[in-house]
Amino acid sequence: MRSGVPLYVVATPIGNLQDVTDRAREVLAACDGVVAEDTRYSGQLLKHLGIEKKPFHSLPAYDEARRADAIVERLARGESLALVTDAGTPAVSDPGAMLVRRAVERGVPVVPVPGASAAVAAVSVSGFLQARFHFAGFLPRKARARSEVLAELRGLRAQLVFYESPHRLAATLEDLAAALGDRAAMVARELTKVHEELSRGTLSQLAGRFSGEVRGEVVVVVSGAPEAEQAGEDPADLEREVSERLSRGERPKDIAEALSGSHAKREVYQLALKLKER
């Protein structure tokens, strides 16, 4: 493998094409090929940028595991490749994480080319005062898995950021209200596009507002857990949560990190060690 020939992870516009960076344009023009979630969509972007006749390698989400190794072999042979998705930053609720992992395992340099991110854009205009945010991406579709994830998120003293498809938006807002309480939230729809919309209210109010037909890309930002909820937490709930995670094979250090948003990390770590010794 030629030393220094990288996989570039290139963020592309989430709507407004003027948001593409000069560096992204330069990397896409100079690389040997482009790895794309949808080659047709990315081909339109490159044409807009004046970049033509660039070799494409398809990496759709449903087939990433099978195609990643072949792409890594190209990198190992000395081809410089740029990874893009349809919009935003690759590997963030989009294909690419597995390819990056396998490139790292092979010793291939991986270089980020940052740019647009719908999650960060939404947080920047949420108006919520929590300094931290937790990016949850798309919630699981199955009810049990979804409930488990929401139970983990309920106590976080951080803004919660979700992606959702428009036709499931109302149902998801209702699920969030039921699991987290009827908190203040914001729905950001079609960010940076012509029909950009920022809607604010409680989760139940927003569920009613978006009960009809909805179109476009959606980000939901929910205010973090209120202080009263934090103060009233039963210590037995924490012990039960730690015990369940230990039974799944999680390490005390990882459990402390996972629950650090709602509990003191050292407290959780010591509790996990204690329970593990039982």
LOBADREN-190988 format. One line per field, with one value per residue (C-alpha): y, z, x negated; chain. Coordinates in nm, 3 decimals. Example, Ala and Ser with C-alpha at 12.3 -4.5 7.8 and 13.67 -1.06 7.14 Angstrom:
<atoms>
v c(-0.450, -0.106)
w c(0.780, 0.714)
u c(-1.230, -1.367)
cadena c(A, A)
</atoms>
This chain:
<atoms>
v c(0.000, 0.343, 0.549, 0.859, 0.773, 0.841, 0.784, 1.131, 1.155, 1.453, 1.638, 1.766, 2.021, 1.920, 2.137, 2.466, 2.386, 2.707, 2.542, 2.318, 2.412, 2.504, 2.220, 1.966, 2.086, 2.053, 1.704, 1.578, 1.719, 1.575, 1.226, 0.915, 0.818, 0.887, 0.637, 0.735, 0.626, 0.698, 0.753, 0.922, 1.183, 1.245, 1.264, 1.560, 1.732, 1.682, 1.810, 2.122, 2.165, 2.132, 1.794, 1.541, 1.194, 1.098, 0.720, 0.624, 0.330, 0.260, 0.207, 0.185, 0.125, -0.212, -0.354, -0.170, -0.480, -0.668, -0.382, -0.223, -0.468, -0.419, -0.043, -0.083, -0.295, -0.001, 0.222, -0.035, -0.034, 0.340, 0.495, 0.807, 0.794, 1.042, 0.906, 1.104, 1.043, 1.198, 1.494, 1.594, 1.403, 1.034, 0.774, 0.993, 0.806, 0.742, 0.476, 0.493, 0.386, 0.028, 0.141, 0.380, 0.104, -0.137, 0.129, 0.205, -0.165, -0.187, 0.115, 0.338, 0.708, 0.849, 1.226, 1.422, 1.706, 1.870, 2.068, 2.069, 1.868, 1.877, 1.779, 2.061, 2.313, 2.227, 2.249, 2.589, 2.735, 2.528, 2.798, 2.540, 2.630, 2.290, 2.322, 1.957, 1.758, 1.388, 1.276, 0.975, 0.956, 0.743, 0.560, 0.184, 0.098, -0.198, -0.091, -0.276, -0.156, 0.198, 0.193, 0.072, 0.353, 0.619, 0.486, 0.535, 0.890, 1.006, 1.126, 1.298, 1.662, 1.739, 1.831, 1.518, 1.520, 1.276, 1.221, 1.102, 1.036, 1.269, 1.000, 0.873, 1.217, 1.250, 0.900, 0.957, 1.287, 1.106, 0.833, 1.095, 1.272, 0.945, 0.832, 1.162, 1.377, 1.660, 1.865, 2.167, 2.066, 2.192, 2.029, 2.148, 2.055, 2.101, 2.280, 2.518, 2.448, 2.676, 2.551, 2.549, 2.540, 2.564, 2.473, 2.507, 2.388, 2.095, 1.745, 1.694, 2.027, 1.941, 1.595, 1.761, 2.015, 1.745, 1.493, 1.541, 1.497, 1.601, 1.626, 1.667, 1.587, 1.625, 1.686, 1.684, 1.856, 1.793, 1.985, 1.787, 1.631, 1.889, 1.928, 1.815, 1.484, 1.443, 1.513, 1.269, 0.968, 0.651, 0.515, 0.167, 0.260, 0.330, 0.002, -0.186, -0.017, -0.095, -0.457, -0.505, -0.363, -0.588, -0.890, -0.797, -0.809, -0.434, -0.323, -0.092, 0.175, 0.165, 0.173, 0.479, 0.653, 0.561, 0.696, 1.001, 1.233, 1.175, 1.055, 1.124, 0.900, 0.801, 0.711, 0.481, 0.324, 0.242, 0.100, -0.117, -0.254, -0.331, -0.510, -0.703, -0.848, -0.988)
w c(0.000, -0.090, 0.222, 0.259, -0.001, 0.194, 0.208, 0.227, 0.415, 0.246, 0.378, 0.104, 0.116, 0.293, 0.060, -0.051, -0.294, -0.201, 0.130, -0.033, 0.087, -0.138, 0.015, -0.061, -0.421, -0.448, -0.296, -0.521, -0.825, -0.735, -0.605, -0.825, -0.761, -0.555, -0.326, -0.315, -0.142, -0.466, -0.769, -0.966, -0.696, -0.633, -1.009, -1.023, -0.746, -0.923, -1.247, -1.063, -0.934, -1.286, -1.215, -1.490, -1.591, -1.233, -1.164, -0.913, -0.672, -0.526, -0.149, -0.063, 0.300, 0.231, 0.076, 0.255, 0.434, 0.108, -0.093, 0.167, 0.131, -0.245, -0.195, 0.071, -0.176, -0.420, -0.145, -0.064, -0.429, -0.411, -0.532, -0.344, -0.292, -0.158, 0.037, 0.009, 0.091, -0.061, 0.178, 0.483, 0.652, 0.569, 0.848, 1.056, 1.017, 0.661, 0.497, 0.552, 0.909, 0.812, 0.523, 0.752, 1.012, 0.759, 0.614, 0.962, 1.026, 0.706, 0.803, 0.532, 0.629, 0.677, 0.635, 0.731, 0.506, 0.727, 0.617, 0.644, 0.915, 0.966, 1.332, 1.419, 1.211, 1.401, 1.744, 1.657, 1.619, 1.881, 2.147, 2.425, 2.687, 2.751, 2.637, 2.536, 2.287, 2.226, 1.866, 1.859, 1.482, 1.366, 1.639, 1.596, 1.422, 1.644, 1.951, 2.211, 2.081, 2.051, 2.411, 2.537, 2.358, 2.484, 2.840, 2.817, 2.687, 2.933, 3.205, 2.989, 3.077, 2.713, 2.402, 2.219, 1.840, 1.616, 1.243, 1.115, 0.788, 0.719, 0.712, 1.061, 1.217, 1.402, 1.550, 1.663, 1.831, 2.017, 2.126, 2.246, 2.450, 2.609, 2.694, 2.783, 2.901, 2.707, 2.674, 2.462, 2.118, 1.770, 1.433, 1.163, 0.817, 0.486, 0.641, 0.401, 0.127, -0.028, 0.200, 0.523, 0.830, 1.203, 1.422, 1.802, 2.079, 2.312, 2.171, 2.183, 2.013, 1.736, 1.694, 1.628, 1.394, 1.179, 1.186, 0.815, 0.511, 0.568, 0.311, 0.319, 0.550, 0.923, 1.237, 1.581, 1.875, 2.224, 2.537, 2.796, 3.114, 3.362, 3.696, 3.893, 3.712, 3.792, 4.162, 4.197, 4.049, 4.255, 4.328, 4.272, 3.908, 3.858, 4.022, 3.805, 3.490, 3.578, 3.664, 3.331, 3.140, 3.331, 3.246, 2.877, 2.911, 2.922, 3.111, 3.416, 3.234, 2.933, 3.155, 3.340, 3.009, 2.871, 3.177, 3.234, 3.086, 3.377, 3.660, 3.796, 3.601, 3.909, 4.100, 3.821, 3.781, 4.152, 4.157, 3.854, 4.017, 4.333, 4.151, 3.933, 4.240, 4.376)
u c(0.000, -0.132, -0.184, 0.032, 0.303, 0.620, 0.990, 1.145, 1.475, 1.640, 1.945, 2.177, 2.462, 2.784, 2.990, 2.842, 2.562, 2.380, 2.291, 2.030, 1.683, 1.392, 1.193, 1.468, 1.472, 1.093, 1.087, 1.367, 1.189, 0.850, 0.935, 0.913, 1.274, 1.587, 1.760, 2.127, 2.446, 2.636, 2.414, 2.692, 2.753, 2.383, 2.325, 2.561, 2.366, 2.034, 2.183, 2.298, 1.943, 1.803, 1.644, 1.713, 1.597, 1.512, 1.521, 1.794, 1.814, 2.158, 2.195, 2.568, 2.662, 2.823, 2.503, 2.223, 2.092, 2.039, 1.891, 1.662, 1.374, 1.349, 1.328, 1.060, 0.861, 0.867, 0.731, 0.464, 0.357, 0.298, 0.622, 0.734, 1.110, 1.365, 1.662, 1.989, 2.354, 2.665, 2.647, 2.447, 2.166, 2.103, 2.127, 2.362, 2.694, 2.579, 2.359, 1.985, 1.907, 1.823, 1.603, 1.416, 1.373, 1.225, 0.998, 0.865, 0.808, 0.600, 0.393, 0.539, 0.531, 0.882, 0.916, 1.230, 1.342, 1.605, 1.905, 2.282, 2.460, 2.836, 2.802, 2.561, 2.756, 3.075, 2.909, 2.766, 3.117, 3.302, 3.290, 3.248, 2.990, 2.833, 2.473, 2.450, 2.652, 2.695, 2.735, 2.969, 3.018, 3.311, 3.500, 3.555, 3.880, 3.966, 4.163, 3.957, 3.621, 3.756, 3.882, 3.545, 3.360, 3.600, 3.569, 3.192, 3.235, 3.501, 3.265, 3.002, 2.942, 2.871, 3.063, 3.179, 3.147, 3.333, 3.368, 3.705, 3.881, 4.175, 4.445, 4.347, 4.298, 4.631, 4.611, 4.254, 4.344, 4.623, 4.380, 4.132, 4.401, 4.511, 4.157, 3.987, 4.276, 4.435, 4.118, 4.039, 3.915, 3.842, 3.906, 3.664, 3.787, 3.604, 3.305, 3.125, 3.381, 3.643, 3.921, 3.720, 3.946, 3.869, 4.167, 4.155, 4.385, 4.434, 4.403, 4.779, 4.844, 4.600, 4.753, 5.087, 4.933, 4.769, 5.055, 5.127, 4.906, 4.546, 4.270, 3.896, 3.606, 3.678, 3.469, 3.633, 3.460, 3.601, 3.506, 3.309, 3.444, 3.576, 3.397, 3.703, 3.698, 3.330, 3.378, 3.664, 3.489, 3.500, 3.146, 3.288, 3.350, 2.979, 2.879, 3.126, 2.994, 2.631, 2.717, 2.893, 2.597, 2.353, 2.567, 2.532, 2.154, 2.082, 1.771, 1.799, 1.599, 1.833, 2.142, 2.011, 1.950, 2.293, 2.475, 2.254, 2.515, 2.753, 2.524, 2.177, 1.941, 1.737, 2.055, 2.173, 1.828, 1.798, 2.150, 2.075, 1.760, 1.954, 2.234, 1.991, 1.820, 2.145)
cadena c(A, A, A, A, A, A, A, A, A, A, A, A, A, A, A, A, A, A, A, A, A, A, A, A, A, A, A, A, A, A, A, A, A, A, A, A, A, A, A, A, A, A, A, A, A, A, A, A, A, A, A, A, A, A, A, A, A, A, A, A, A, A, A, A, A, A, A, A, A, A, A, A, A, A, A, A, A, A, A, A, A, A, A, A, A, A, A, A, A, A, A, A, A, A, A, A, A, A, A, A, A, A, A, A, A, A, A, A, A, A, A, A, A, A, A, A, A, A, A, A, A, A, A, A, A, A, A, A, A, A, A, A, A, A, A, A, A, A, A, A, A, A, A, A, A, A, A, A, A, A, A, A, A, A, A, A, A, A, A, A, A, A, A, A, A, A, A, A, A, A, A, A, A, A, A, A, A, A, A, A, A, A, A, A, A, A, A, A, A, A, A, A, A, A, A, A, A, A, A, A, A, A, A, A, A, A, A, A, A, A, A, A, A, A, A, A, A, A, A, A, A, A, A, A, A, A, A, A, A, A, A, A, A, A, A, A, A, A, A, A, A, A, A, A, A, A, A, A, A, A, A, A, A, A, A, A, A, A, A, A, A, A, A, A, A, A, A, A, A, A, A, A, A, A, A, A, A, A)
</atoms>
